[in-house]
Amino acid sequence: MKNITLYSNTKKTSLEVKDKLFRMLTAAGYKIVSEGADLIIVIGGDGTMLSAIRRYRTLKIPFLGVNTGTLGFLPSVPPNQLDIILELLDTKAYAIQSYPLLEVRCKTVNGEQIDGYAFNEILIKHLEPRLLEVKIYIDGKPFNYFTGDGFIISTPIGSTGYAIWAGGVATHSELPVYQITPIHANDNSINRPLKTSMVVPIETVIDFSIVKAQLRAVIVACDGRKVTDDFISQISVRAAHKEVKILRYGDYDYFELFRNKIIDKRVSRVLSD
């Protein structure tokens, strides 16, 4: 891994770390490049890591995160311990973990097909403050007529993001599954929607048919980015058979990371007047 791309957000701390890394890596004989990299070092928080993954996901090379953000579930190197990076690269004392992407395929009311990919989650919800009505099919079979605010469909690594705060379950990042979590299901004497989060095998295909699609604008977003502004009539979600590689150092332990970041909440948050 001699060719390295540095990717950061625009915060002052991140830019300072990026400059320090540039000088440190070039002095050690590494080449900082914009193309043809063997490794992408991301300086920022989880949002910056997701941004880098969106930009470089097709390159099939690993990402290493330096955490200058708040939570930092994905970035693993503290900004005050940058020497760890040189040690990792020199000794190859690291592990590379592969995480699946989800693919969403949307069909608009005009017949256009639009695809998107998510590392963390896919969000489906009504644009206006009214109920979403949708028919759900699992592996081609009718499953549920849903009424409510929408769904969060999350990868294992993404289950500790938006989904867990909406009532989803934390899913170990190495399990070959993904999860659909309903948002505020409208259960009454008429409706019997899916109300609980459901974990499904990774090969499962979930299709959504929007009721009255020409009258109801539905948002489909991958990791916080809308796929289209057009009215959507059909949505299909499945595993993309594409993976993102994350470089970890030390003895990576999912449960330790979950305890530190989600339960104990070791985050740095500054409140100002």
Buried (B, 14 or more C-beta within 10 A) or exposed (E): BEBBBBBBBEBEBBBBBBEBBBEBBEEEEBEBEEEEBBBBBBBBBBBBBBBBBBEBBEBEBBBBBBBBBEBBBBBBBEBEEBEBBBEBBEEEEBEEBEBBBBBBBBBBBEEEEBEBBBBBBBBBBBEEEEBBBBBBBBEEEEBBBBBBBBBBBBBBBBBBBBBBEBBBBBBEBEEEBBBBBBBBBBBEEEBEBBBEBBBBEBEBEBBBBBBEBEEBBBBBBBBBEEBBEBBBBBBBBBBBEBBBBBBBBEEBEBEEBBEBBBEEEEEEEEEEE
